[in-house]
Structures are given as structure tokens and as C-alpha cells.
């Protein structure tokens, strides 16, 4: 009678191969992360992945874009002192293949569509009300990726929180 014996080394190699295969299987089920957008004030920065994006390379529908711009509850927050320099940036992948991006402050454009990856606003006072009442405590910055046909593809959202220092 013959019995097949396997060495400990062979078993360990088999377990390692099985673990690697399982790991690849799990990773293949994950969504590919979106490129990051970044907001910087002074030496503080926050970045995030897109909160909304079109599916299968298609642009966002108008109603989806509207809900993305108004319905984000978990946007990353950064403190902003009046007069500080505000910097906005996107990863190069956001502007590949003729795509551009635009920035909105509380839904109003503050930039034109750009294929650059970085914009700076030195000494900006984003909380200025022009004498029309008290300044708000927070404002929302949205960055919208536009495809080559100027249709919205992705949205990144941030909250600027007014600090008085």
C-alpha cells in the first residue's frame, strides 16, 4: 500500500497560492477608485474621491447632478480664514482625453472650464456677503469633471468652514 505524503513546504506553498488567488478575487470585485480632488487652505489640505460619477463612462443625468450638488452630507471639511489663499487641485487623470473641470462655490461657478490641474485664489474672501447680512458659517465647494462634450461626469464636494483666525 502506497500513501502519498506531501511535505510541509508543499502544503505551505499551496496555502500561499490559495490565499493569493482569494485576495485577487476579492480585489477584482472592488470598484476602481476615482481620481482625487484636493482643497488646500494655508498648510492644511483635504482630498477626496468623487461623491458622484456617471456609470459606464456616461455623463451624469441632470437630476443626478442636481442631487449630487445639493445632497452631499459627508463632504470633507477644511477651515478657512477670510483672506486666506484657497487652492483647488485635481489629479491629471481628471483632465485626460480632452476633459476639463470647473469649480462651484455654493452652486455658482468660480472658475471657467480648465484643463489645468491646479487653481489658486490668493486673498480670496469666499464668505463676503457684499454687506447683505451676516456671513454664513460654511460654504460648499464643488468640483465638476466635464467630458470633452462639456457634459458633467464626476463631482467632488468639500465644505469650507469659516474660522475667524
Secondary structure, DSSP 4 states (H G I P E B T S, - for coil): -------HHHHHHHHHHHHHHHHHHHHHTSPPPPPPEEEEETTEEEEE--SEE-STTPPPPHHHHHHHHH---S-EEEEEETTPPEEEEE-GGGGGGG-EEEEEETTEE-S--B-SSEEEETT--TT--TTSSPPPSEEEEEEEEE-TTS-EEEEEEEEEEEE--
